[in-house]
Amino acid sequence: MAVGAGAMTVSHANDSFFWVVAEFSGMEVTTAYKSLTVATFFMGIVTIGLVAVLAAVFL
């Protein structure tokens, strides 16, 4: 889980996930830069935090 969270922390133009979401949602590239980069940053940070809490509880 930690590796997956770290891999998703910032999705930008060199990531295929960025282009799949941008194209299928119909976003312009500039809107995708602004929204997806910030959204994936927060998704990664929250996931890393949850992994740390779960590790502290179960390990």
C-alpha distance matrix in Angstrom:
0.0 3.8 5.4 5.1 6.1 8.6 9.8 10.7 12.3 15.8 17.0 20.6 23.4 22.2 19.1 20.0 17.9 20.2 23.3 22.3 21.8 24.8 27.1 26.3 26.7 29.8 28.9 30.9 29.2 30.1 28.7 25.4 25.3 25.8 23.6 20.6 20.1 20.3 18.3 15.2 15.7 15.5 12.6 10.5 12.3 11.9 8.2 8.2 10.9 9.5 6.8 10.1 12.2 10.4 10.5 14.1 15.1 14.0 14.3
3.8 0.0 3.8 5.4 5.1 6.1 8.5 10.0 10.6 14.2 16.1 19.5 22.6 21.2 18.7 20.2 18.4 20.3 23.5 23.2 22.6 25.3 27.8 27.5 27.7 30.6 29.2 30.9 28.8 29.4 28.2 25.1 24.4 24.8 23.1 20.2 19.0 19.1 17.8 14.6 14.2 14.4 12.3 9.3 10.4 11.0 7.8 6.1 9.4 9.3 6.3 8.5 11.5 10.8 10.1 13.3 15.2 14.6 14.3
5.4 3.8 0.0 3.8 5.4 5.1 6.1 8.7 10.1 13.1 14.4 17.6 20.3 18.5 16.0 17.6 16.3 18.4 21.4 21.2 21.2 23.8 26.1 26.1 26.7 29.4 28.1 29.5 27.3 28.1 27.4 24.0 23.2 24.2 22.8 19.5 18.3 19.1 18.0 14.4 14.4 15.5 13.3 10.1 12.2 13.4 10.3 9.0 12.6 12.8 10.1 12.2 15.3 14.5 13.6 16.9 18.8 17.9 17.3
5.1 5.4 3.8 0.0 3.8 5.4 5.1 6.3 8.7 11.6 12.3 15.8 18.4 17.1 14.1 15.1 13.3 15.6 18.6 18.0 17.9 20.7 22.9 22.6 23.2 26.0 25.0 26.7 24.7 25.8 24.8 21.3 21.0 22.0 20.2 16.8 16.2 17.1 15.4 11.9 12.7 13.7 10.9 8.5 11.4 12.1 8.9 9.1 12.7 12.4 10.4 13.3 15.9 14.9 15.0 18.3 19.7 19.0 19.1
6.1 5.1 5.4 3.8 0.0 3.8 5.4 5.3 6.2 9.8 11.4 15.0 18.2 17.4 14.7 16.2 14.0 15.6 19.0 18.7 17.9 20.4 23.1 22.9 22.9 25.7 24.2 25.8 23.9 24.5 23.2 20.1 19.5 20.0 18.1 15.2 14.2 14.4 12.9 9.6 9.7 10.3 7.9 5.0 7.6 8.6 5.7 5.8 9.4 9.8 8.6 11.1 13.6 13.5 13.9 16.8 18.4 18.4 18.7
8.6 6.1 5.1 5.4 3.8 0.0 3.8 5.5 5.3 8.5 10.6 13.8 16.9 15.8 13.7 15.9 14.4 15.6 19.0 19.4 18.9 21.0 23.7 24.2 24.2 26.6 24.9 26.0 23.6 24.0 23.3 20.2 18.9 19.7 18.5 15.6 13.8 14.4 13.9 10.3 9.6 11.3 9.9 6.3 8.3 10.6 8.6 7.2 11.0 12.3 10.8 12.3 15.5 15.8 15.5 18.1 20.3 20.3 20.0
9.8 8.5 6.1 5.1 5.4 3.8 0.0 3.8 5.7 7.6 8.5 11.5 14.2 12.7 10.3 12.4 11.2 12.7 15.9 16.3 16.3 18.4 20.9 21.4 21.9 24.2 22.7 23.8 21.3 22.2 21.7 18.3 17.3 18.7 17.6 14.2 12.8 14.4 13.7 9.9 10.3 12.6 10.8 7.9 10.9 13.0 10.9 10.5 14.3 15.1 13.7 15.8 18.7 18.6 18.5 21.4 23.3 23.0 22.8
10.7 10.0 8.7 6.3 5.3 5.5 3.8 0.0 3.8 5.7 6.3 9.9 13.0 12.5 9.7 11.5 9.3 10.5 14.0 14.2 13.5 15.6 18.4 18.7 18.8 21.2 19.6 21.0 18.9 19.6 18.7 15.4 14.8 15.8 14.2 10.9 9.9 11.3 10.1 6.3 7.5 9.6 7.5 5.6 9.2 10.9 9.3 10.1 13.4 14.2 13.7 16.0 18.5 18.6 19.2 21.9 23.5 23.6 23.9
12.3 10.6 10.1 8.7 6.2 5.3 5.7 3.8 0.0 3.8 6.6 9.8 13.5 13.4 11.5 14.0 11.9 12.0 15.7 16.6 15.4 16.9 20.1 20.8 20.3 22.5 20.3 21.3 19.0 19.1 18.2 15.3 14.0 14.4 13.3 10.6 8.6 9.2 8.9 5.5 4.6 7.3 6.7 4.1 6.7 9.4 9.0 9.0 11.9 13.6 13.5 15.1 17.6 18.5 19.0 21.2 23.2 23.8 24.0
15.8 14.2 13.1 11.6 9.8 8.5 7.6 5.7 3.8 0.0 3.8 6.3 10.0 10.4 9.2 12.1 10.5 9.6 13.3 14.8 13.7 14.5 17.8 19.1 18.5 20.2 17.7 18.3 15.7 15.6 15.2 12.3 10.6 11.5 11.0 8.3 5.6 7.4 8.2 5.3 4.8 8.5 8.8 7.4 9.6 12.4 12.5 12.7 15.4 17.2 17.3 18.8 21.3 22.3 22.8 24.9 27.0 27.6 27.7
17.0 16.1 14.4 12.3 11.4 10.6 8.5 6.3 6.6 3.8 0.0 3.8 7.1 7.8 5.9 8.5 7.1 5.9 9.5 11.2 10.4 11.2 14.3 15.7 15.6 17.1 15.0 15.6 13.0 13.7 13.4 10.1 8.9 10.8 10.2 6.8 5.4 8.6 8.7 6.0 7.6 10.9 10.4 9.8 12.7 14.9 14.5 15.4 18.2 19.5 19.6 21.5 23.9 24.5 25.2 27.6 29.4 29.7 30.0
20.6 19.5 17.6 15.8 15.0 13.8 11.5 9.9 9.8 6.3 3.8 0.0 3.8 5.6 5.6 8.6 8.4 5.9 8.6 11.4 11.0 10.6 13.5 15.7 15.7 16.4 13.9 13.6 10.5 11.2 11.9 8.7 6.8 9.6 10.2 7.5 5.9 9.6 10.8 9.0 10.1 13.5 13.7 13.2 15.7 18.2 18.1 18.8 21.6 23.1 23.1 24.9 27.4 28.1 28.7 31.0 32.9 33.3 33.5
23.4 22.6 20.3 18.4 18.2 16.9 14.2 13.0 13.5 10.0 7.1 3.8 0.0 3.8 5.4 7.6 8.8 6.1 7.0 10.5 11.1 9.9 11.9 14.8 15.3 15.4 13.2 12.3 8.9 10.5 12.0 9.1 7.6 11.2 12.2 9.9 9.1 12.9 13.9 12.5 13.9 17.2 17.2 16.9 19.5 21.8 21.6 22.4 25.2 26.6 26.5 28.5 31.0 31.5 32.0 34.5 36.4 36.6 36.7
22.2 21.2 18.5 17.1 17.4 15.8 12.7 12.5 13.4 10.4 7.8 5.6 3.8 0.0 3.8 6.7 8.9 7.7 8.5 11.6 13.0 12.6 14.2 16.8 17.9 18.2 16.5 15.9 12.5 14.3 15.7 12.6 11.2 14.6 15.4 12.6 11.4 15.2 16.0 13.8 15.0 18.5 18.1 17.1 19.9 22.4 21.7 22.0 25.2 26.5 25.9 27.9 30.7 30.9 31.1 33.8 35.8 35.6 35.5
19.1 18.7 16.0 14.1 14.7 13.7 10.3 9.7 11.5 9.2 5.9 5.6 5.4 3.8 0.0 3.8 5.4 5.4 7.0 9.1 10.5 11.1 12.8 14.7 16.0 17.1 15.7 16.0 13.1 15.2 15.7 12.2 11.6 14.7 14.5 11.1 10.6 14.2 14.2 11.6 13.5 16.6 15.6 14.7 18.0 20.1 18.9 19.7 23.0 23.9 23.3 25.6 28.2 28.1 28.5 31.4 33.1 32.8 32.9
20.0 20.2 17.6 15.1 16.2 15.9 12.4 11.5 14.0 12.1 8.5 8.6 7.6 6.7 3.8 0.0 3.8 5.3 5.2 6.2 8.7 9.8 10.6 12.1 14.1 15.3 14.8 15.5 13.3 16.1 16.3 12.7 13.2 16.3 15.6 12.2 12.8 16.3 15.6 13.2 15.8 18.6 16.9 16.6 20.1 21.7 20.3 21.6 24.8 25.2 24.6 27.3 29.7 29.3 29.9 33.0 34.3 33.8 34.2
17.9 18.4 16.3 13.3 14.0 14.4 11.2 9.3 11.9 10.5 7.1 8.4 8.8 8.9 5.4 3.8 0.0 3.8 5.5 5.1 6.1 8.4 10.0 10.6 12.0 14.0 13.4 14.9 13.2 15.6 15.0 11.2 12.2 14.7 13.2 9.6 10.9 13.9 12.5 10.3 13.4 15.6 13.7 13.9 17.5 18.6 17.4 19.1 22.1 22.2 22.1 24.9 27.0 26.6 27.6 30.6 31.7 31.4 32.1
20.2 20.3 18.4 15.6 15.6 15.6 12.7 10.5 12.0 9.6 5.9 5.9 6.1 7.7 5.4 5.3 3.8 0.0 3.8 5.6 5.5 6.0 8.5 10.2 10.8 12.1 10.7 11.6 9.6 11.8 11.4 7.7 8.5 11.3 10.3 7.1 8.4 11.7 11.0 9.5 12.4 14.9 13.8 14.4 17.5 19.0 18.4 20.1 22.8 23.4 23.7 26.2 28.2 28.3 29.4 32.1 33.4 33.4 34.1
23.3 23.5 21.4 18.6 19.0 19.0 15.9 14.0 15.7 13.3 9.5 8.6 7.0 8.5 7.0 5.2 5.5 3.8 0.0 3.8 5.5 5.0 5.8 8.3 9.8 10.4 9.8 10.5 8.8 11.9 12.0 8.7 10.2 13.3 12.7 10.0 11.6 15.0 14.4 13.2 16.1 18.6 17.4 18.1 21.3 22.6 22.0 23.7 26.5 27.0 27.1 29.8 31.8 31.7 32.7 35.6 36.8 36.6 37.4
22.3 23.2 21.2 18.0 18.7 19.4 16.3 14.2 16.6 14.8 11.2 11.4 10.5 11.6 9.1 6.2 5.1 5.6 3.8 0.0 3.8 5.6 5.4 6.0 8.3 9.9 10.4 12.2 11.5 14.7 13.9 10.7 12.9 15.5 14.0 11.2 13.5 16.4 14.9 13.8 17.2 19.0 17.2 18.2 21.7 22.4 21.5 23.6 26.4 26.2 26.4 29.4 31.1 30.7 32.0 35.0 35.8 35.5 36.5
21.8 22.6 21.2 17.9 17.9 18.9 16.3 13.5 15.4 13.7 10.4 11.0 11.1 13.0 10.5 8.7 6.1 5.5 5.5 3.8 0.0 3.8 5.6 5.4 5.9 8.3 8.2 10.8 10.6 13.1 11.5 8.3 11.1 13.0 10.9 8.4 11.5 13.8 11.9 11.5 15.1 16.4 14.9 16.5 19.7 20.2 19.7 22.1 24.5 24.4 25.1 28.0 29.4 29.2 30.9 33.6 34.3 34.4 35.6
24.8 25.3 23.8 20.7 20.4 21.0 18.4 15.6 16.9 14.5 11.2 10.6 9.9 12.6 11.1 9.8 8.4 6.0 5.0 5.6 3.8 0.0 3.8 5.8 5.5 6.1 5.1 7.1 7.0 9.8 8.6 5.8 9.0 11.2 9.9 8.3 11.2 13.7 12.7 12.9 16.0 17.7 16.9 18.5 21.4 22.2 22.2 24.4 26.7 27.0 27.8 30.5 32.0 32.1 33.7 36.2 37.2 37.4 38.5
27.1 27.8 26.1 22.9 23.1 23.7 20.9 18.4 20.1 17.8 14.3 13.5 11.9 14.2 12.8 10.6 10.0 8.5 5.8 5.4 5.6 3.8 0.0 3.8 5.5 5.2 6.4 8.1 8.7 12.2 11.4 9.3 12.3 14.7 13.6 12.1 14.9 17.5 16.4 16.4 19.6 21.3 20.2 21.7 24.8 25.5 25.2 27.5 29.9 29.9 30.6 33.4 34.9 34.8 36.4 39.1 39.9 39.9 41.0
26.3 27.5 26.1 22.6 22.9 24.2 21.4 18.7 20.8 19.1 15.7 15.7 14.8 16.8 14.7 12.1 10.6 10.2 8.3 6.0 5.4 5.8 3.8 0.0 3.8 5.5 7.9 10.7 11.9 15.0 13.4 11.3 14.7 16.6 14.6 13.1 16.3 18.5 16.6 16.8 20.3 21.4 19.8 21.8 24.9 25.0 24.5 27.2 29.5 29.1 29.9 32.9 34.1 33.7 35.6 38.3 38.7 38.7 40.1
26.7 27.7 26.7 23.2 22.9 24.2 21.9 18.8 20.3 18.5 15.6 15.7 15.3 17.9 16.0 14.1 12.0 10.8 9.8 8.3 5.9 5.5 5.5 3.8 0.0 3.8 5.6 9.1 11.0 13.3 11.0 9.6 13.3 14.3 12.1 11.4 15.0 16.5 14.6 15.6 19.0 19.7 18.5 20.9 23.7 23.7 23.7 26.5 28.4 28.1 29.4 32.2 33.2 33.1 35.2 37.7 38.1 38.4 40.0
29.8 30.6 29.4 26.0 25.7 26.6 24.2 21.2 22.5 20.2 17.1 16.4 15.4 18.2 17.1 15.3 14.0 12.1 10.4 9.9 8.3 6.1 5.2 5.5 3.8 0.0 3.8 6.6 9.3 11.7 10.0 9.4 13.1 14.3 13.0 12.9 16.1 17.9 16.7 17.9 21.0 22.0 21.3 23.5 26.2 26.5 26.7 29.4 31.2 31.3 32.5 35.2 36.3 36.5 38.4 40.8 41.4 41.8 43.3
28.9 29.2 28.1 25.0 24.2 24.9 22.7 19.6 20.3 17.7 15.0 13.9 13.2 16.5 15.7 14.8 13.4 10.7 9.8 10.4 8.2 5.1 6.4 7.9 5.6 3.8 0.0 3.8 6.3 8.2 6.2 6.0 9.6 10.7 9.7 10.1 13.1 14.8 14.2 15.7 18.4 19.5 19.4 21.6 23.9 24.5 25.2 27.5 29.3 29.7 31.1 33.5 34.7 35.2 37.1 39.3 40.1 40.7 42.1
30.9 30.9 29.5 26.7 25.8 26.0 23.8 21.0 21.3 18.3 15.6 13.6 12.3 15.9 16.0 15.5 14.9 11.6 10.5 12.2 10.8 7.1 8.1 10.7 9.1 6.6 3.8 0.0 3.8 5.6 5.3 6.2 8.7 10.1 10.6 11.3 13.5 15.5 15.8 17.1 19.3 21.0 21.3 23.1 25.3 26.4 27.2 29.1 31.0 31.8 33.1 35.3 36.7 37.4 39.0 41.2 42.3 43.0 44.1
29.2 28.8 27.3 24.7 23.9 23.6 21.3 18.9 19.0 15.7 13.0 10.5 8.9 12.5 13.1 13.3 13.2 9.6 8.8 11.5 10.6 7.0 8.7 11.9 11.0 9.3 6.3 3.8 0.0 3.8 5.5 5.0 6.1 8.7 9.9 10.0 11.4 13.9 14.8 15.5 17.4 19.6 20.1 21.3 23.6 25.1 25.8 27.4 29.5 30.6 31.5 33.6 35.4 36.1 37.4 39.6 41.0 41.6 42.4
30.1 29.4 28.1 25.8 24.5 24.0 22.2 19.6 19.1 15.6 13.7 11.2 10.5 14.3 15.2 16.1 15.6 11.8 11.9 14.7 13.1 9.8 12.2 15.0 13.3 11.7 8.2 5.6 3.8 0.0 3.8 5.4 5.1 6.4 8.7 10.0 10.7 12.6 14.2 15.5 16.7 18.8 20.0 21.3 22.9 24.6 25.8 27.2 29.0 30.5 31.6 33.3 35.1 36.2 37.5 39.4 41.0 41.9 42.6
28.7 28.2 27.4 24.8 23.2 23.3 21.7 18.7 18.2 15.2 13.4 11.9 12.0 15.7 15.7 16.3 15.0 11.4 12.0 13.9 11.5 8.6 11.4 13.4 11.0 10.0 6.2 5.3 5.5 3.8 0.0 3.8 5.4 5.2 6.0 8.1 9.8 11.0 11.9 13.9 15.4 16.8 17.9 19.8 21.4 22.5 23.9 25.7 27.2 28.4 29.9 31.7 33.1 34.2 35.8 37.7 38.9 40.0 41.0
25.4 25.1 24.0 21.3 20.1 20.2 18.3 15.4 15.3 12.3 10.1 8.7 9.1 12.6 12.2 12.7 11.2 7.7 8.7 10.7 8.3 5.8 9.3 11.3 9.6 9.4 6.0 6.2 5.0 5.4 3.8 0.0 3.8 5.4 5.2 5.3 7.4 9.5 9.9 11.1 13.2 15.0 15.4 17.1 19.2 20.4 21.3 23.1 25.0 26.0 27.2 29.2 30.8 31.6 33.1 35.2 36.5 37.3 38.2
25.3 24.4 23.2 21.0 19.5 18.9 17.3 14.8 14.0 10.6 8.9 6.8 7.6 11.2 11.6 13.2 12.2 8.5 10.2 12.9 11.1 9.0 12.3 14.7 13.3 13.1 9.6 8.7 6.1 5.1 5.4 3.8 0.0 3.8 5.8 5.9 5.7 8.2 10.0 10.8 11.9 14.3 15.4 16.3 18.1 20.0 21.0 22.3 24.2 25.7 26.7 28.4 30.3 31.4 32.6 34.5 36.2 37.0 37.7
25.8 24.8 24.2 22.0 20.0 19.7 18.7 15.8 14.4 11.5 10.8 9.6 11.2 14.6 14.7 16.3 14.7 11.3 13.3 15.5 13.0 11.2 14.7 16.6 14.3 14.3 10.7 10.1 8.7 6.4 5.2 5.4 3.8 0.0 3.8 6.1 6.0 6.5 8.7 10.7 11.2 12.9 14.6 16.1 17.2 18.8 20.5 21.8 23.2 24.9 26.4 27.8 29.3 30.8 32.2 33.8 35.3 36.6 37.4
23.6 23.1 22.8 20.2 18.1 18.5 17.6 14.2 13.3 11.0 10.2 10.2 12.2 15.4 14.5 15.6 13.2 10.3 12.7 14.0 10.9 9.9 13.6 14.6 12.1 13.0 9.7 10.6 9.9 8.7 6.0 5.2 5.8 3.8 0.0 3.8 5.6 5.4 5.9 8.5 9.9 10.9 12.1 14.2 15.6 16.6 18.1 20.0 21.3 22.5 24.2 25.9 27.2 28.4 30.1 31.8 33.0 34.2 35.3
20.6 20.2 19.5 16.8 15.2 15.6 14.2 10.9 10.6 8.3 6.8 7.5 9.9 12.6 11.1 12.2 9.6 7.1 10.0 11.2 8.4 8.3 12.1 13.1 11.4 12.9 10.1 11.3 10.0 10.0 8.1 5.3 5.9 6.1 3.8 0.0 3.8 5.5 4.9 5.9 8.2 9.9 10.1 11.9 14.0 15.2 16.0 17.9 19.7 20.7 21.9 24.0 25.5 26.4 27.9 29.9 31.2 32.1 33.0
20.1 19.0 18.3 16.2 14.2 13.8 12.8 9.9 8.6 5.6 5.4 5.9 9.1 11.4 10.6 12.8 10.9 8.4 11.6 13.5 11.5 11.2 14.9 16.3 15.0 16.1 13.1 13.5 11.4 10.7 9.8 7.4 5.7 6.0 5.6 3.8 0.0 3.8 5.6 5.5 6.1 8.9 10.0 10.7 12.4 14.4 15.4 16.5 18.5 20.1 21.1 22.7 24.6 25.8 26.9 28.8 30.5 31.4 32.0
20.3 19.1 19.1 17.1 14.4 14.4 14.4 11.3 9.2 7.4 8.6 9.6 12.9 15.2 14.2 16.3 13.9 11.7 15.0 16.4 13.8 13.7 17.5 18.5 16.5 17.9 14.8 15.5 13.9 12.6 11.0 9.5 8.2 6.5 5.4 5.5 3.8 0.0 3.8 5.6 5.0 6.4 8.7 10.0 10.7 12.4 14.3 15.5 16.7 18.5 20.1 21.3 22.8 24.4 25.8 27.3 28.9 30.3 31.1
18.3 17.8 18.0 15.4 12.9 13.9 13.7 10.1 8.9 8.2 8.7 10.8 13.9 16.0 14.2 15.6 12.5 11.0 14.4 14.9 11.9 12.7 16.4 16.6 14.6 16.7 14.2 15.8 14.8 14.2 11.9 9.9 10.0 8.7 5.9 4.9 5.6 3.8 0.0 3.8 5.4 5.3 6.2 8.7 10.0 10.7 12.2 14.3 15.5 16.6 18.3 20.1 21.3 22.5 24.2 25.9 27.1 28.3 29.5
15.2 14.6 14.4 11.9 9.6 10.3 9.9 6.3 5.5 5.3 6.0 9.0 12.5 13.8 11.6 13.2 10.3 9.5 13.2 13.8 11.5 12.9 16.4 16.8 15.6 17.9 15.7 17.1 15.5 15.5 13.9 11.1 10.8 10.7 8.5 5.9 5.5 5.6 3.8 0.0 3.8 5.4 4.8 6.0 8.5 9.8 10.3 12.0 14.1 15.1 16.2 18.2 19.8 20.7 22.1 24.1 25.5 26.4 27.2
15.7 14.2 14.4 12.7 9.7 9.6 10.3 7.5 4.6 4.8 7.6 10.1 13.9 15.0 13.5 15.8 13.4 12.4 16.1 17.2 15.1 16.0 19.6 20.3 19.0 21.0 18.4 19.3 17.4 16.7 15.4 13.2 11.9 11.2 9.9 8.2 6.1 5.0 5.4 3.8 0.0 3.8 5.5 5.3 6.3 8.7 10.0 10.7 12.4 14.4 15.4 16.7 18.6 20.1 21.1 22.8 24.6 25.8 26.3
15.5 14.4 15.5 13.7 10.3 11.3 12.6 9.6 7.3 8.5 10.9 13.5 17.2 18.5 16.6 18.6 15.6 14.9 18.6 19.0 16.4 17.7 21.3 21.4 19.7 22.0 19.5 21.0 19.6 18.8 16.8 15.0 14.3 12.9 10.9 9.9 8.9 6.4 5.3 5.4 3.8 0.0 3.8 5.4 5.1 6.0 8.4 9.8 10.5 12.2 14.1 15.3 16.5 18.2 19.8 21.1 22.6 24.1 25.1
12.6 12.3 13.3 10.9 7.9 9.9 10.8 7.5 6.7 8.8 10.4 13.7 17.2 18.1 15.6 16.9 13.7 13.8 17.4 17.2 14.9 16.9 20.2 19.8 18.5 21.3 19.4 21.3 20.1 20.0 17.9 15.4 15.4 14.6 12.1 10.1 10.0 8.7 6.2 4.8 5.5 3.8 0.0 3.8 5.6 5.3 6.1 8.6 10.0 10.6 12.2 14.3 15.4 16.4 18.1 20.0 21.1 22.2 23.4
10.5 9.3 10.1 8.5 5.0 6.3 7.9 5.6 4.1 7.4 9.8 13.2 16.9 17.1 14.7 16.6 13.9 14.4 18.1 18.2 16.5 18.5 21.7 21.8 20.9 23.5 21.6 23.1 21.3 21.3 19.8 17.1 16.3 16.1 14.2 11.9 10.7 10.0 8.7 6.0 5.3 5.4 3.8 0.0 3.8 5.5 5.1 6.0 8.5 9.8 10.4 12.2 14.3 15.2 16.2 18.3 19.9 20.8 21.4
12.3 10.4 12.2 11.4 7.6 8.3 10.9 9.2 6.7 9.6 12.7 15.7 19.5 19.9 18.0 20.1 17.5 17.5 21.3 21.7 19.7 21.4 24.8 24.9 23.7 26.2 23.9 25.3 23.6 22.9 21.4 19.2 18.1 17.2 15.6 14.0 12.4 10.7 10.0 8.5 6.3 5.1 5.6 3.8 0.0 3.8 5.5 5.2 6.2 8.7 9.9 10.6 12.5 14.3 15.3 16.6 18.6 20.0 20.6
11.9 11.0 13.4 12.1 8.6 10.6 13.0 10.9 9.4 12.4 14.9 18.2 21.8 22.4 20.1 21.7 18.6 19.0 22.6 22.4 20.2 22.2 25.5 25.0 23.7 26.5 24.5 26.4 25.1 24.6 22.5 20.4 20.0 18.8 16.6 15.2 14.4 12.4 10.7 9.8 8.7 6.0 5.3 5.5 3.8 0.0 3.8 5.5 5.1 6.2 8.7 9.9 10.6 12.3 14.2 15.4 16.6 18.2 19.4
8.2 7.8 10.3 8.9 5.7 8.6 10.9 9.3 9.0 12.5 14.5 18.1 21.6 21.7 18.9 20.3 17.4 18.4 22.0 21.5 19.7 22.2 25.2 24.5 23.7 26.7 25.2 27.2 25.8 25.8 23.9 21.3 21.0 20.5 18.1 16.0 15.4 14.3 12.2 10.3 10.0 8.4 6.1 5.1 5.5 3.8 0.0 3.8 5.3 5.0 6.1 8.6 9.8 10.4 12.1 14.1 15.3 16.1 17.3
8.2 6.1 9.0 9.1 5.8 7.2 10.5 10.1 9.0 12.7 15.4 18.8 22.4 22.0 19.7 21.6 19.1 20.1 23.7 23.6 22.1 24.4 27.5 27.2 26.5 29.4 27.5 29.1 27.4 27.2 25.7 23.1 22.3 21.8 20.0 17.9 16.5 15.5 14.3 12.0 10.7 9.8 8.6 6.0 5.2 5.5 3.8 0.0 3.8 5.5 5.1 6.2 8.7 9.9 10.4 12.3 14.3 15.3 15.6
10.9 9.4 12.6 12.7 9.4 11.0 14.3 13.4 11.9 15.4 18.2 21.6 25.2 25.2 23.0 24.8 22.1 22.8 26.5 26.4 24.5 26.7 29.9 29.5 28.4 31.2 29.3 31.0 29.5 29.0 27.2 25.0 24.2 23.2 21.3 19.7 18.5 16.7 15.5 14.1 12.4 10.5 10.0 8.5 6.2 5.1 5.3 3.8 0.0 3.8 5.4 5.1 6.3 8.7 9.8 10.7 12.5 14.3 15.0
9.5 9.3 12.8 12.4 9.8 12.3 15.1 14.2 13.6 17.2 19.5 23.1 26.6 26.5 23.9 25.2 22.2 23.4 27.0 26.2 24.4 27.0 29.9 29.1 28.1 31.3 29.7 31.8 30.6 30.5 28.4 26.0 25.7 24.9 22.5 20.7 20.1 18.5 16.6 15.1 14.4 12.2 10.6 9.8 8.7 6.2 5.0 5.5 3.8 0.0 3.8 5.4 5.1 6.1 8.5 9.8 10.6 12.0 13.6
6.8 6.3 10.1 10.4 8.6 10.8 13.7 13.7 13.5 17.3 19.6 23.1 26.5 25.9 23.3 24.6 22.1 23.7 27.1 26.4 25.1 27.8 30.6 29.9 29.4 32.5 31.1 33.1 31.5 31.6 29.9 27.2 26.7 26.4 24.2 21.9 21.1 20.1 18.3 16.2 15.4 14.1 12.2 10.4 9.9 8.7 6.1 5.1 5.4 3.8 0.0 3.8 5.5 5.1 6.0 8.5 9.9 10.4 11.2
10.1 8.5 12.2 13.3 11.1 12.3 15.8 16.0 15.1 18.8 21.5 24.9 28.5 27.9 25.6 27.3 24.9 26.2 29.8 29.4 28.0 30.5 33.4 32.9 32.2 35.2 33.5 35.3 33.6 33.3 31.7 29.2 28.4 27.8 25.9 24.0 22.7 21.3 20.1 18.2 16.7 15.3 14.3 12.2 10.6 9.9 8.6 6.2 5.1 5.4 3.8 0.0 3.8 5.5 5.1 6.2 8.7 10.0 10.1
12.2 11.5 15.3 15.9 13.6 15.5 18.7 18.5 17.6 21.3 23.9 27.4 31.0 30.7 28.2 29.7 27.0 28.2 31.8 31.1 29.4 32.0 34.9 34.1 33.2 36.3 34.7 36.7 35.4 35.1 33.1 30.8 30.3 29.3 27.2 25.5 24.6 22.8 21.3 19.8 18.6 16.5 15.4 14.3 12.5 10.6 9.8 8.7 6.3 5.1 5.5 3.8 0.0 3.8 5.4 5.1 6.2 8.6 9.9
10.4 10.8 14.5 14.9 13.5 15.8 18.6 18.6 18.5 22.3 24.5 28.1 31.5 30.9 28.1 29.3 26.6 28.3 31.7 30.7 29.2 32.1 34.8 33.7 33.1 36.5 35.2 37.4 36.1 36.2 34.2 31.6 31.4 30.8 28.4 26.4 25.8 24.4 22.5 20.7 20.1 18.2 16.4 15.2 14.3 12.3 10.4 9.9 8.7 6.1 5.1 5.5 3.8 0.0 3.8 5.4 5.1 6.0 8.0
10.5 10.1 13.6 15.0 13.9 15.5 18.5 19.2 19.0 22.8 25.2 28.7 32.0 31.1 28.5 29.9 27.6 29.4 32.7 32.0 30.9 33.7 36.4 35.6 35.2 38.4 37.1 39.0 37.4 37.5 35.8 33.1 32.6 32.2 30.1 27.9 26.9 25.8 24.2 22.1 21.1 19.8 18.1 16.2 15.3 14.2 12.1 10.4 9.8 8.5 6.0 5.1 5.4 3.8 0.0 3.8 5.5 5.4 5.3
14.1 13.3 16.9 18.3 16.8 18.1 21.4 21.9 21.2 24.9 27.6 31.0 34.5 33.8 31.4 33.0 30.6 32.1 35.6 35.0 33.6 36.2 39.1 38.3 37.7 40.8 39.3 41.2 39.6 39.4 37.7 35.2 34.5 33.8 31.8 29.9 28.8 27.3 25.9 24.1 22.8 21.1 20.0 18.3 16.6 15.4 14.1 12.3 10.7 9.8 8.5 6.2 5.1 5.4 3.8 0.0 3.8 5.8 5.7
15.1 15.2 18.8 19.7 18.4 20.3 23.3 23.5 23.2 27.0 29.4 32.9 36.4 35.8 33.1 34.3 31.7 33.4 36.8 35.8 34.3 37.2 39.9 38.7 38.1 41.4 40.1 42.3 41.0 41.0 38.9 36.5 36.2 35.3 33.0 31.2 30.5 28.9 27.1 25.5 24.6 22.6 21.1 19.9 18.6 16.6 15.3 14.3 12.5 10.6 9.9 8.7 6.2 5.1 5.5 3.8 0.0 3.8 6.0
14.0 14.6 17.9 19.0 18.4 20.3 23.0 23.6 23.8 27.6 29.7 33.3 36.6 35.6 32.8 33.8 31.4 33.4 36.6 35.5 34.4 37.4 39.9 38.7 38.4 41.8 40.7 43.0 41.6 41.9 40.0 37.3 37.0 36.6 34.2 32.1 31.4 30.3 28.3 26.4 25.8 24.1 22.2 20.8 20.0 18.2 16.1 15.3 14.3 12.0 10.4 10.0 8.6 6.0 5.4 5.8 3.8 0.0 3.8
14.3 14.3 17.3 19.1 18.7 20.0 22.8 23.9 24.0 27.7 30.0 33.5 36.7 35.5 32.9 34.2 32.1 34.1 37.4 36.5 35.6 38.5 41.0 40.1 40.0 43.3 42.1 44.1 42.4 42.6 41.0 38.2 37.7 37.4 35.3 33.0 32.0 31.1 29.5 27.2 26.3 25.1 23.4 21.4 20.6 19.4 17.3 15.6 15.0 13.6 11.2 10.1 9.9 8.0 5.3 5.7 6.0 3.8 0.0
